[in-house]
Amino acid sequence: MAVTEASPAPDRFDPGVDAWLAGLGLVRDRVRQELVRRQLVAHLPAGPEPLLVLDAGCGQGTQAIELARLGHRVVGVDLSETLLEAAHIAASGEQEDVRRRLSFVAGDLLALEDGHAQRYDLVCCHGVAMYLPSLAGAAHALVDACRPGGLISILTRNRAGIAMRAGMTGDWAAALDAFDARHYDNRLGITSVRADEPDEVQAALAAAGATLVAWYGVRLFSDHVGQRPPGRDFPDLVAAEEEAGRRDPFRSLAALTHTIARLPLGRKR
Ligand SMILES: C[S@@+](CC[C@H](N)C(=O)[O-])C[C@H]1O[C@@H](n2cnc3c(N)ncnc32)[C@H](O)[C@@H]1O
């Protein structure tokens, strides 16, 4: 495992780091991570060949570690030294072979060095695009890092989910404001976070050269709940969330949208 020098690029997520860390392992985080994992793994090749994966904005490394446990080699890139350190600590509890497949590198996914170009079989970017200046810029950066024929997995904030959460918590004024909103102040204390519609994500990926494979909703029934640990009903909750996430109209109202796209085999940079 390697942790290198941090990039000086501004990180819009930085004010939310402590609150994000405090929420790890609680029910909303666990539902999110488990759904993303299941939805993604269903699209990975079943064969023994390990993939080379980029986890762009890997944060504390949850998905990077899950993928390394499956045998894949994963490079996690993030701007936050604090979260890279958390990833490093989490990975240090893994078995030696899993640890060897992981590396964590400080850097800006929007300014990756040329060595990353067209390199990865799978490029993940989960819960990051809403903090980046544009969806188009994010899509281009992810596509640039992906090899022809490779997969992209991107988790974005869903615009309809803003009003849903406000309404489900009984905050009627916020719900009314949210119907036409593009931005919102999130629970981590980060202001004016962008939320995108599923077809906008698909259009941005298509414009960058990637073809839609599937899209899912993530966290519909449990998005409004408070910060509490998973209860005994967690497996049933995840099963219900997974079902809602894969079918209309439920997936359109979830807090997050998980989009999986593929680059054509013949694509040139
Ligand atoms: C909500 S956390 C998500 C962490 C992880 N991907 C997950 O799903 O659990 C957002 C992460 O994006 C990182 N981030 C934000 N902008 C970034 C950028 N331009 N390049 C790399 N990482 C970035 C933040 O530092 C933070 O770790």
The ligand as an SDF file (V2000), in Angstrom:
LIG
                    3D

 27 29  0  0  0  0  0  0  0  0999 V2000
  -18.7340   11.2140   -0.1350 C   0  0  0  0  0  0  0  0  0  0  0  0
  -17.0400   10.7880   -0.1710 S   0  0  0  0  0  0  0  0  0  0  0  0
  -17.1570    9.2300   -1.0310 C   0  0  0  0  0  0  0  0  0  0  0  0
  -16.0370    8.2790   -0.6890 C   0  0  0  0  0  0  0  0  0  0  0  0
  -16.1570    6.9000   -1.3620 C   0  0  0  0  0  0  0  0  0  0  0  0
  -16.0880    6.9850   -2.8070 N   0  0  0  0  0  0  0  0  0  0  0  0
  -17.4200    6.2020   -0.9640 C   0  0  0  0  0  0  0  0  0  0  0  0
  -18.3170    6.0830   -1.8130 O   0  0  0  0  0  0  0  0  0  0  0  0
  -17.5370    5.7630    0.1800 O   0  0  0  0  0  0  0  0  0  0  0  0
  -16.4400   11.8620   -1.4490 C   0  0  0  0  0  0  0  0  0  0  0  0
  -14.9390   11.7440   -1.7040 C   0  0  0  0  0  0  0  0  0  0  0  0
  -14.5770   12.4390   -2.9020 O   0  0  0  0  0  0  0  0  0  0  0  0
  -13.3000   13.0190   -2.6940 C   0  0  0  0  0  0  0  0  0  0  0  0
  -13.0950   14.0390   -3.7390 N   0  0  0  0  0  0  0  0  0  0  0  0
  -13.8120   15.1630   -3.9550 C   0  0  0  0  0  0  0  0  0  0  0  0
  -13.3390   15.8190   -5.0360 N   0  0  0  0  0  0  0  0  0  0  0  0
  -12.3110   15.0730   -5.5180 C   0  0  0  0  0  0  0  0  0  0  0  0
  -11.4180   15.2060   -6.6240 C   0  0  0  0  0  0  0  0  0  0  0  0
  -11.4980   16.2500   -7.4560 N   0  0  0  0  0  0  0  0  0  0  0  0
  -10.4940   14.2460   -6.8260 N   0  0  0  0  0  0  0  0  0  0  0  0
  -10.3900   13.2010   -5.9800 C   0  0  0  0  0  0  0  0  0  0  0  0
  -11.2040   13.0210   -4.9040 N   0  0  0  0  0  0  0  0  0  0  0  0
  -12.1500   13.9390   -4.6840 C   0  0  0  0  0  0  0  0  0  0  0  0
  -13.3960   13.5410   -1.2700 C   0  0  0  0  0  0  0  0  0  0  0  0
  -12.1400   13.8570   -0.7340 O   0  0  0  0  0  0  0  0  0  0  0  0
  -14.0930   12.3610   -0.6050 C   0  0  0  0  0  0  0  0  0  0  0  0
  -13.1690   11.4020   -0.1720 O   0  0  0  0  0  0  0  0  0  0  0  0
  1  2  1  0
  2  3  1  0
  2 10  1  0
  3  4  1  0
  4  5  1  0
  5  6  1  0
  5  7  1  0
  7  8  2  0
  7  9  1  0
 10 11  1  0
 11 12  1  0
 11 26  1  0
 12 13  1  0
 13 14  1  0
 13 24  1  0
 14 15  1  0
 14 23  1  0
 15 16  2  0
 16 17  1  0
 17 18  1  0
 17 23  2  0
 18 19  1  0
 18 20  2  0
 20 21  1  0
 21 22  2  0
 22 23  1  0
 24 25  1  0
 24 26  1  0
 26 27  1  0
M  CHG  2   2   1   9  -1
M  END
$$$$
